Structure formats: structure tokens, C-alpha cells
Amino acid sequence: MSDSNVRDELEAKRGRNRQRRLAGIKRWVEYVKTHAPEEWGEQQNRLVDSRLGSARRSDLDVEHRRRVERVGRDRSP
């Protein structure tokens, strides 16, 4: 397989992934528009908390870790 074919396949894969992500975002926007914040807010909080926790447990450099902690503090009530 030539480098050109590999690049084309990679670009196609990136395009498909991007389309899937956009479709997921659109579904979430529709869900948020059609459901009360009391229903989806807790789901979103669990997701964000999970991502922040994963970032904190990973092997990150100090500056990145500080940025994650700042974001976590900023979103806390």
C-alpha cells in the first residue's frame, strides 16, 4: 500500500469519526432541549466528574494537572 493510500484511508477514518462525534453532539443537544435540566444535569455532572477523575489519576505533567484541577474548581458550586 502506498503512502498516498494510507493517508487517504486515515483521512477517511478521521472524517467518519468526526461525523460520528457530530451526530452524538446533535443527539445530546436535542436531548437537552427536550428534557428538564433536573433529568440531564446529573448525567452531565457524572460524565464531567468521571473525566476529571481520570485525568487526575493519569500520569500527567504538573502544569496539565493544575489546569485540570482549576477546571474542576471552576465548575464546582
C-alpha positions in Angstrom: 0.0 0.0 0.0 1.4 3.4 -0.9 1.8 6.3 1.5 -0.9 8.1 -0.5 -3.4 5.3 0.1 -2.5 5.2 3.8 -3.0 8.9 4.1 -6.3 8.7 2.2 -7.6 5.9 4.4 -6.5 7.8 7.5 -8.3 10.9 6.3 -11.4 8.9 5.5 -11.3 7.3 9.0 -10.9 10.8 10.6 -13.9 12.0 8.6 -16.1 9.1 9.7 -15.0 9.6 13.3 -15.8 13.3 13.1 -19.2 12.6 11.6 -20.0 10.2 14.5 -18.9 12.7 17.1 -21.0 15.5 15.5 -24.0 13.1 15.4 -23.6 12.4 19.1 -23.4 16.1 19.9 -26.5 16.7 17.9 -28.4 13.9 19.8 -27.2 15.4 23.1 -28.4 18.9 22.1 -31.8 17.5 21.1 -32.0 15.6 24.4 -31.1 18.7 26.4 -33.7 20.8 24.6 -36.5 18.2 25.2 -35.7 17.2 28.8 -35.6 19.1 32.0 -32.2 20.1 33.5 -33.1 18.0 36.6 -33.1 15.0 34.3 -29.9 15.5 32.3 -27.9 17.7 34.7 -26.9 14.8 37.0 -25.9 12.7 33.9 -23.7 15.5 32.7 -22.2 16.0 36.1 -21.3 12.3 36.4 -19.6 12.4 33.0 -17.6 15.5 33.7 -16.6 14.2 37.2 -15.5 10.9 35.6 -13.4 12.7 33.0 -11.8 14.9 35.7 -11.1 11.9 37.9 -9.5 10.0 35.0 -7.3 13.0 34.2 -6.3 13.3 37.9 -5.3 9.6 38.1 -3.3 9.6 34.9 0.4 10.3 34.6 0.2 14.0 33.6 2.8 16.7 33.9 2.4 19.1 36.7 1.1 22.0 34.6 -1.5 19.9 32.9 -2.7 18.6 36.2 -3.0 22.1 37.6 -5.2 23.1 34.6 -7.4 20.1 35.2 -7.7 21.0 38.9 -8.6 24.6 38.0 -11.3 23.4 35.7 -12.7 21.2 38.4 -12.8 24.0 40.9 -14.3 26.4 38.4 -17.2 24.0 37.7 -17.8 23.3 41.4 -20.9 25.0 43.0 
